[in-house]
Amino acid sequence: DNGLARTPPMGWLHWERFLCRTDCATDPRRCVSEGLFVEMADVMAAEGWRDAGYEFVCIDDCWMAPTRDEHGRLQADPKRFPSGIRKLADYVHSKGLKLGIYSDVGNKTCAGFPGSYNHYDLDAQTFASWGVDLLKFDGCNSDTLELLAEGYRRMSLALNKTGRSIVYSCEWPFYLRPVQQPNYTEIKQYCNHWRNFFDVYDSWRSIKSILDWTALHQDSIVKIAGPGGWNDPDMASIYVFLSQLVIGNFGLSWDQAVTQMAMWAIMAAPLFMSNDLRHISPEAKWLLQNKEVIAINQDPLGKQGYQITKDKNFELWERPLSAQAYAVAVLNQQEIGGPQNFTFSLTFLGNGLACNPACSIRQVLPVSRDWGVYSWVSSLSVEVNPTGTVLLKV
């Protein structure tokens, strides 16, 4: 227990939106370069993102030079990061933010840059000397599952040995799952959060598949989540890094964006945006900075939510919160037609205890409003748009 990630980490990372763009000559504002991260840090500090809780500015794959330096250390691409990572970290820190970086457990990263295999201690020391605050550790190009597991364990120990507080984001279970069931008890001993599923894409199909997978496997993953260790629906979530939020991009309708934000809060998922904060709509900004939703995601009790019933196209999810409260999500997976009503008994919630003998209910999304006080035996009727979600606090 490194004392970090007491609530799900929040921040921004470059992958889903900016991918592995390395040609800064033809597209300087969209390439993976120090300029991109400086500009994002500026926006996060000036436009309320930091104050809303998004504290990490994260570099994903493709930041490195093609080879290590003469001392065997990783180095940033000198053309795209001419000042080096240490100065970039200092700048990010000056804005009241933290810097995340990327490496890989194998010989090469997923994009073919130098990996950390046989360099775990050296790379951990390098990241610490640069002032890095989070490491996303990918799992490409590891020869065997034994080497994969050994690498994740060794990097965890190496990071702790540096004496610097570095959040450790793993992709360990994602690479195990095709072959064997992950040992989440062990994984939580070494990692602060871990990716379970494929990269999230800027599409409803991707969001829906993540939710379906989570519900199918909730018996094995919900119980392990809590302060210090979190399930990442797509670690590269809401696009390949953690739980990347693709809100503010191109592929989701408004109702689908509401669903992603509501359900990532229910699932106690790390909230890592992958979008262009320099050009984001007021509506997307309102949703991503919504204080009530973020408070649910960051609830100090630290329990992950779960699906409690499914009826045709409707799903009912709940998440226990501190102060005897619950977050409740009603999700309509239907993709045709208009809004539909879902009615359920409040005795469903909290094993019958959430509203016993009475409870107040507030709607948080898609708009906030108080619904009043209900008795334990009441039924609730909720109107939900296709592919939309209504998020309540009980």
N, C-alpha and C positions, 0 to 999 in steps of 0.2 A: 504494500500500500504506500504509494508515493505522496499521498495527501492531495492529489490533484483530481480534477474532474468530479468535484462533489455534486455538481449538477451537469447536465449534458452540455458539452462545449458548443459555443456559437461563433460563427465567423463567416469569412468569404474565402473561396478558393477558385483558382483559375480554370480548372480542367474542362468542365462540360461546355462552357461558353467559348473558351479560347483555345482549347485542345493543345496541340503541339506545334503551334505556329512559331516558326523560328526565323522567318524572312522579314526582318525589320526594315529592309530597304524599301520594299513595296507596300508594306502595311504596318507602319511604325506604331500605330495606336492599338493594334490588336495582337502584336507578337508578344511572346513570353519574354519579358525584359524587365529590368529594374524600373523603367519608366512606368510600366503598367501597374506595378505594385505600389510605387510612390503615389500615383494618381488615385488608386483605390484607397490607400490609407488616408489621403487628404479628404476624399469624399466621405469616408466612414467617420472621420473625426468631425467634419463640418456639417453633415446633414443628418445627424441623429442616430446613425447606425451604432456607433460605439455606446452612446447613452442608452440605447435599447438593449444592449447586452452582447452585440456582435463584436468580439474582442480580437479574434485571430484573423490575420491576413496570411493566407496560405499559398505557398508555391507548390505546384504539383510537378509531374514529370516534365522533362525537357529543359531544365534550368542549367544542366551541367555542361562542361566541356566534354568532348568525346573521350578524353583520357584523363587519368589522375596526374598530379604534378610530380616533380622529381623526388618528392618525399613520400609518394604513395597516397597523398591526400586528395579527396574530392575537391574539385574547383569549379567555380561558376564559369559559364561561357564568357570569355573576356570581352567580346563585342557587345553582347546583350546585357551583361552585368559588369560594366567597366569599373564600378566602384567597389565591387565585391559584396558578398553577403553580410559581412560584419557591418559595413556602413549602412546597408539597407535595413538591417535589424535595428541599428541605432536610430535611423529615421522613423521607422515604424514605432519604436518605443517612445520617441519624442512626441508622438501623437496620442499617447496613452493606449496604444494597441500592442499586440503580440505577434510575433512572426512564426509561421509554420513552414516546414520544408518537407521534401519528399526524398525517399530512397527505397531500395528494394533488397529483400533478403537473399536474392540469388546473384548470379554472376553479372547480370545486366538488368536494367530496369525494363519495364514493359515496352518502352519506346527505343530500347537499345543502348542507353547510356550506361556508364559504369555502375554496377551494383555493389552491395556491401559485403558479399560473401568473402570470408577470410579477412575482413577489415572492420569487424563490428566495433571493437574498442576504439580504433583509430577514428572511425567515422563519428562515433558518439562524442569523442573528445573534440573533434573538429566542429560539430554542430554546437556543442556547449561553448566553445571558444568564440564562436560567431554570435552568441546570444540568442540562439534559436529557442523557441518556447514550445513547439509541438513538432513531432515527427510522424508523418504518415509513412508507414513501412509496408510496401507492396509485396506481392508474393510471386511475381513472374520469375521464370528461368531458374528455379530451384530443382536440382536433379531428382531428389526423392522427397517423400513426405517426412522422412526422418530428418533430413537436412533442413527442410522447411521449418519443422518444429524447433529444432536445435537453434536455428538462426533467430527465430522470434524470441526464444528464451534468452539467448546470449545478448541480443541487442537491448532487451529490457534491463538486464543486469548491468550492461555497459552504460546505459543512460543514467541509471541510478548512481553508478560509480563516479560519474562526473561531478556530482554534488549540485548540479543545476536542475531546477524544476522544469522538466520537459514532458508534456503530455504525450503519451504513446498510443498512436492509432494504428491498429493492426488489421490485416486482411486475412489473417490465419484461418478462421473457420470457412471463409468463402472458398479457399483453395483445397481444404480438406473434404468438403461436402460431397464432391462427386465420387469419392472413394470410401469415406468413413464418416461416422457421426462425430462431430467435434466434442471435445471434453471442455464444456464451457467453464466448469469450475477451475480447471487448470488455466484456461485462457484468461480468465479474470484475474488470476494471480499475477499475470505478466503484463496485461494490456489495460489501458483506460477506456478504450472502446474498440469495437471490432466489427468488420463488415461481414454480413451474412449472405448478401444477394448480389446479382449482376448490377453493372453500372445503371444508374437511373438515366433515362433519356427524357428529352423535352417532349413528352407525349403522354396522353391519358393511358394508353396501353401499358406503358412502363410503370406509371404510378399504380394502376390497378393490379399489375402482376406482383408488385412489392407488397401491397396490402393483402392479396390472396395468399402469398407465401407466408407472410407473418402470421395470419390467422391459422393457417394449416400447421405451423410449427410452434404455436404459442406455448404449448405445454412444456416444451424444452427450453425456450429462450426467455420467457417473461420472468421466471423465478430467479434467474441469475442477475438480472439488471438491477442496478442500484447505485448509490453514491460511490464514485471511484471507478465504475465499470458499466458501460452502456452498449446495448445493441444498436448497430448502425444499419438501418434498413437498406441503404445502398451506401456503403461506406463512401463510396465515391458518390454519396447521396447528396444530396440532391445534386448531384452528378459526380462521378467518380472521385470522390474523396471522402467522404464521411457521409453525412447524410445530406447530400447536396439538395438544396432547394432550387428548383428550376423556375420558380415564380419570377416573373419579370422578363421572360424570354418570349418564345414565339409559339410553342406547341400546345399550351393549355388554355382552355376557356376560363372565364372568370370563376365559374362554379368548380371547375377542376383544380384551379389554384387554391380556392378556399378549402377544398378537400385535402390537398396535400398539406397545407399549413395546419389544419385541424387535426389530421391523423398523425402527423409527425409530433404534434404536441401530446396527443393521447399515448403515442408509443414511447415517449421520453427519449426521442431520438436527438442526436447531435444536430444542430441547425447550422449547416454550412451552405450559404448561398453560392450559386455559380451563375452569375449574370453580369451585366455591365451597369454598375451603379452610377456611371456617368450619364447614362441615358435610360432612365427607368420611369415608368408612368406613376403618377400620383396614387393611383389605385393599388398598384403592386407595392409601392412604398408603404402605404397605409396598412396593407395586409401583413407585410413582413415585419413591420415595426409595431404591430398591435400588442399593446402592453398586457391585455388580459390573456391573450393566447400564449405569449411568451411566459407569463407567470405560471400558466398551467404546465408548459414544457419544463420550466425551471423549478417546479415545486420541490421544496426541500425534503419531503418524505421519500422521494426518489423511487416510487414504484411505477413500473411500466404498465400501461393499459392493455386491454385484451378484449376480444370479441365475446359477447355473452349470448347473442342469439343471431340467427340469420333466417329471414322469412322472405322467400322468393328473391326479389332484387334489393331488399332492405337488409342492412346490417346494423346491429346495436352494439356499441363498444362503450366500455367504461374504464376510468382510471382513478384509483383511490388517491386522494390528495390529503395534505395536512389539514388540521382543524376540522376533521370529520366531514370533509367535503368530497365530492366526486366530480370529475369531468365526464361528460356523456356525449358521445357522437352518434348521430343518426345519419348513415350513409346510404344514398340511393344509387345503386350501380346501373340502373336502367339507362340506356343510351338513346332512347327514342321517346317521343311524346312530350308531355308537359309535366308540371309539378304533381307529385302524388303525396298522399297522406299516409303516415305510419303511426299506428296507435299501439301503445304498450302500457302495461301496468307498472306503476312505480315500485311495486313489490319485487320486480326484476333486479332492481339496483342494489348493489352492495350486499348481496345475499339477503335481501329483505330489510337491511338495516339503514340504508341511505336516507329514507324518508320516514322512519319510524320514530315518533308518531306523526311528524309533519316535516316539511322542508320548504325552503325558498328556492326558486329556480330562476336563473338568469341566462338568457341567450347571449352568447359571445360572438358567434359567426352564423350566417354571413353579415348580420348587423347586430349591434348590441341593444338589448332591451330587457327589462324586468318582466317576468311572467307571473310573479306573485307567489303565494304560499299554497301548498297542496298537502293533502292528508296522505297517510300511508297507503290507503286503499284506492286512491285516485288513479285514473288513467290519463295518459298524456297523448295528445294527437299533434304530430309534427309534420308540417308540409315541407318537402324537400325537392329541389329541382333535379332533373336527370344529371347524373355524375356529380351531384353536389352533396354537401354535408351541412347539417345543422349541429353546431357545437354548443353544449349547455354546461353550466356550472350549477351543481345541486348542493 
